[in-house]
Amino acid sequence: MKIKDTIIILAIVTFMSLFSNVLGTKADIIQSIPGLLILAVIAFFGMLMSKYIPGGIPAAAWVVTLGCILTIPGVPGSDIVNGYVKNVGFVALCTPILAYAGVSIGKDLDDFAKTGWRIVILAIVVFVGTYIASAIIAQCILKALGQI
């Protein structure tokens, strides 16, 4: 994907997320803009790193890594980043992504239907496994901390 296309897509998603954030969290539009722009810049640089740094690491991994590094307490500017990004709701970011996923699945509905009942069984196993693993991890951590 060309850099110009990446910027256009990020601008569209940021714009959609802005309205979703204002409607969903009832936040002030002026307070939401800096946080969304910071997140868009992090996403942009993560995508650039994925494209130009050898190793085949996915863009999502670079974006998460950059986001984690920039928000670690003690890193210069982390207080500023955290201060602005806290005005952005998580659901506001998920809305455009889930809308895109829905459109994408709807476009390939025939292929999706061909997977049949096995995909339902797989989804149930994944959901149950994730739930049980999360419960086990939470139990271990809470027990180690002396909370239970």
N, C-alpha and C positions, 0 to 999 in steps of 0.2 A: 504494500500500500504506500502511496506517495505521501510525503510529509504534508502537502497541501490538503489531501483527503483526510488525513488524521486530524488536522487542525479543524477542518469543517465539521467532522463527526463529533469531536470533543466539544466544539462550540454549541452544536445542536443539543447534545446530551446535557451540557451544563445549563443551557437555557431551559430545557424541560425540567431539570432537577431544581432549578431556581423556583419555578412556579409550583412544583410539587412540594418543595420545602415550605414556601409561604402558605400554601393551602393546608398542608398537613400539620405543620407545627405552629401555625399562626405567628411565625417569626416576621420581623420587619425585613422587607426586601433589601434595604440598604445594609443591614447586618449580615445577610446571607451571602451577598455577592463576594466579599473577600474570601470567605471560607471555600466557596465553590470554585473560585479562581485558583486558589492554592491547590485544591484537589485536582483540578484540570491540568495545572502545570506539572504536578507530580505524575499524573497519568501520562502526559506528553513525554516527559523525560524518561519514564519507564519504557514507553514504546520505542523511543529513540535508542535507548540502551539495548533493548532486545534486538533491534535491527542492526546495530553497528558493532556491538561487542560479540566476539566469537564465543561459541559454546552452545548455542541453541537454547539458551534459557528463555522461557516464555515471558512475554511482556507483563503478565499478571504477577509473576514472581518479582520482577524488577520494581513494579509499582508498589507492591507490599513492602519490599525491602526499603525502598526510598521513604515510604510513609512511616515505617517503624523508626528508621534512623532519624528522620526529621522531627519526630515527636518524643524522642528520649529526653527525659529531664536532664539538663546539663549541657545538651547540645546547643550551641549558639543559635538563637532564633526559635527554639522549640516552644518557648512560652508564647511567642507571637503566633506561631502556627496553631498551637493548641487553643489559644484564645479565639481565633477566628473560626477554626473548624468545628468548635463545639456548638456553633450556631446552626450547623447543618445536621438535619435529622437523617438517620440511617435509612428510613423508609423512603425519604425523598430521593436518595440515590438509587434505591432498588427499583423504583417505579419505572423509569425508562428502560432499565435493563430487562426487567420482567416483561415489559411490553414488547421489546424486541424479540425476546425468547418466544413469546406467544405467537408473534407474527411469523417467526422462523419455523416454528413447529407447524403452524397452520399452512404454511407454504408447502411443507413436505408431509402433509397429513397422510397421503397414500403410503409413503415409505414407513411412516410411523405405525400405521395400521397393520402393515405386513409383519411387524415384530410379534404381534399376537399376544396371547395371554402370558407368555414367558416374561415380558417386560413388567407386567404387574407383579408377578412373584418376585422378580429381582428387586423392584422398588420396595416392596414390603420388607424383604430381607435386609436391604440397605437401611431403611428407616429404623427397623427394630434393632439392628446391630449398632447403629449410631447412637440410639437412645440408651441401650444397655452399656455401651462403652463409656458414654458420657456420665452415666450414673455411677459406674465403677470408679472412674477417675475422680469425680466429685466426692465420693465416699472416702477414697484414699486420702485426698487432700484435706478434707474436713477432719478426718481422724488424725492425720499428722499434725494439724494445727491445733488440735484439742478442742475443736468446736462441737464434736459429738463423742 
